[in-house]
Amino acid sequence: MNTIQLKFHFEHETNQQTARDVLNIMTDYGLVIDKLGFYEPINTPFTNETFLSMWMDGLDGHFLFYGSLKQRKSWMAFHTRGEGLPGSFYVAVNLSEAHFHERPDEWVLFFKALCDALTPYRAFIAKETVTHYMYEYEKDEAIFLKPDEVEWYNYWSGDVFKHSTLESVKRFDWASIEKTSSGLYCQLIKDIRDDNYILRAEQARAGLGEGLLLKRNLDPELLYELNYQATLHGIELERHTIVSFIKHIKYQPLKSYEEIVSAFLLFINRHGKRHN
């Protein structure tokens, strides 16, 4: 199932008031948790007390738990406490695309309400794109503090700009930009379904630079898989073929690893050389 994700990263572990604020805002926007759990199957009936206990106490030192949303193919994840790198604590709302597109403007209001109440370090609304499967990102102390990519809707607190200048962000041609007392809301394009989503994200990355964003390289596991698939189909890859393929798909609305591999097989059947 393709999802739209709303994710809120915190620089430090959260507390009981954070949990209560999340529940209150969910209630205000009609989100009802059905079941809770640390592992599959997620089958513990929701109560406020159970939710707060999971948030604060965890399970045997484990502080990542999940909640299914009632009558929806949507779910939430909560990584709230315990040892972790700065920025690794988060709340994530994973909405089915149908659920999100019923009321996209209201989801933006929900997103901003959570940001205003919880004051995360950074947050975003994003959909899955080919970019998320093509790259791996630098793995240093900033891995959770810097964004991977510029997403459809971005919240960056003032602390994020310790890694970059605010001016580079303000210079970009956003669909909308809003300054608050704690940070910035930056919307990439008006409609998340716009075919120019990835193109605009790449333009934003080029404009903002890798001071704000994590450095990235093509994922070696993806490259290995593409080489393997070519060998499996008896096709000899020339050095430039994978580079040509990446350029070919870079702005296409592919949404999964499997779709990338399928597109690659079509590409090499047209451009690759068969083994003799």
N, C-alpha and C positions, 0 to 999 in steps of 0.2 A: 504494500500500500504506500503510495506517495504521500508525503506529509509536508505541512508547513510547520516550521518549528519556531517557537518563541523561547528564547533562552536568556537567563539572567545569571551572570557570573559575579561572585562576591570575592573580594580580596582576602577576607578572613571568614572563619566559620560563623554560622548564624546562630540565633538564639530563639527562645520561645516567643518573643514578641514578633520576630520575623514570621514564624509559623502562623501566629494568629492573624497577622496582617494579610498573609497569602489567603487564608480561609475567608476572611472578611471580604476581600476584593473579589475572590471567586464567586462568593454568594451574590455580590452586587451585580455581577455580569452573567449570572445564570449557569455557572459551571458547578456541577454536582459530582463529587467523587463517589463511585460505587464500591469498589473493592481496593484493598491495599495489600502490599506484600514486598518482601525483600527479594524473593526469587519466584520464578514460575512454579506452579500456577499462582496468579495473583487472586487470592480468594478470601482474604480477611475482610469482613464487612466494615465499612467506614463508620467511625464515630470520631467526634472531635478529640476525645481522650486518647483513642488509639493512634490517631494521626500525630498528636503532640508527643506521645510516648516514642513513636518511631523516630520522629524528628530529633528529639533530645537524647534518647537512650540508645538508639540503634539496636543491633543484634550481634552480640559477640564481637564488638569492635567494628562492625560493618555499618556504615552510615549512608548507604545508597539504597533508597526504596522507591517503589512505584505505586501509582494510583490509576485505575481505569476510570474513565468518565462515563457516567450513567447514560445509557441509550445512544452511545456514540462510539465509532471506531477511532477514538482518540484517547490519549493517555498522557500521564505526567511522570516526571522523574525528579527525585529530590536527593541531592548530595549535600548534606547540611553541616556535618560536624566531623570531628576526628582529625587525625593527622593528614596533612595534604599540603601541596604547594599553594602559594598565594594565587587566587583566581580560580582554583580547582573546585571550589564550592559553588553549587548552582541549583537553580530551579529551571526545569525545561517543560514546556507545554507542547506536545506533538499532536497537531490537529490534522485529521484527514483533509484533503484538499476541498472536498465537498463541504465539510463543516466550516472551513475557513471562508470559502467563497459565498456562503450564505449571508455573511455580514462582515466583510473585510474592514470597513471603517470602524466598526465597533471593536474588532480585535486590536486595532491600533490604539483605541482609547483604553482598552484593557491593558495593553502593553505599557502605555504611558502611566496609567494609574499604578501599576506595580513598580515601575521605575521611580515614580515620585515618592511612593510609600517606603520602598525597600532600599533605595539609593544603592543599586548595585555598582560594581566597579565598571562593568560594561554589559551591554545586552544587545540582542538583535532579533529581527524576524527574517527568516530565510526559507527558501525552498531548495530542495535537492537539485543540483545541476551537475553537469559533466565535470566542472572544476573540482568538486569535492572528491572525485575518484581519480583524478589525474595527478595530484600532487601530494608530496609529503612536506612537512613543515619543520623548521628548526626546532630542536629539542634542547633548549637551555632553560635557565631560570625564568624566562619570559614566556614560556609556552602557553600559559593560561592568561597572561596579562595582556598580550598583544592579540588582536583579532587575526584569524586565518585570512579572511577575505573581507571585502566590503559587501555587505548583504543588502537585502531590499530595504530594510528599515534598521537604522543603527542608533544605539545610544552609547555615547562615550563620556564617561565622567571626566572631571578635570584632571584626575590622577593619571588617566590614560595618556595624556599629553606630556607626561614626563619622558615618553619615548619618541615624541615628535613635536612639531610646531603646529600650533592652532591655525596659523596662516595658510598652510598647505591645504588644510581641510576647507577653510572658508573660500579659497580660490576656485574650488571645483564647482561645476554647474549642477547642483543638486536639484531634484524635483521640489524639495522643500528642505529648509534648514531652520531649526528653532533652538535658540539659546535659553537655557534655564539656569537657575542659581547653582546647580551642581554639575552641569555638563551641556552636551549638545545632542539633539535629535537630527539625524541626517537621513532623508529618504532618497533612494537612488533613482527610481523612476515612479511614475504615478501608479501604474497597474503592475502587480507582481507577475501577471501572465504575459506581459509585453515580451515579444521575441527578442528585443534588444537588451534583455536583462543581463546576460553574460557579457556582451560587448560593453555595456555601461560599467559593469563591475570591473572589467579589465582597464577601462579608461580611468576609473577612480583609483585603482591600485597604482597605475603609472603616475597619476597626479599626486597621490598621498605619499608614495614611496614606502620603503621597508623600514623606516623609523617607527611608523605607527603599526605596520603590519608585519607578521612573521615572514621571514624569508622562506621561499619554497623551491623545490626541485621536482622534476617528474618522479613519480613514485616508482622505485625500482621493482616492486612486486608487479605493478602494472606492465612495465617494460618486459619483465620475465614472462608474464602470461602472454603478451602479444607475440614474443619470439616463439614461445612454446606452441601457440595456436598456428603460427605460420609453418613451423616444422611438422606439426600434426597433419596439416593439409598439403604437405609436399611443396611448399613455396619457399624459395630462397629470398631472404630479405636483403636488399641492398642497403647500404649505410644510411641513406637519406630517407628511406621509405617510412620509418616510424615518425621521423620529424615531419614529413609531409602529411602523414595521417593526423598527427596532433594538430597541425595547422588547419587541416580539413574539418576536424570536428569541434575545434575550440569554441565556436559560438553556436553550436547546435544544441537544441533542448533535450539532450540525452539525460536520463534521470537515474541510471543505475549502472553498476559495473558490467552487468550482463549485456546491456544495450551498447556499451562501448565495445565489448568484444565482438558482438554481432556486426556492428558498423565496421570494425577492423577487418573482419573476414570478407565483407563485401568489397572493401577498399583494396585489399591485397589480391583478391581474385581479378581485379581490373589492372592493378599496377605492379604486382609481384611477378617474379620469374619462377616457373616450375622447375623442380629438379629434373635432370635428364635420367 
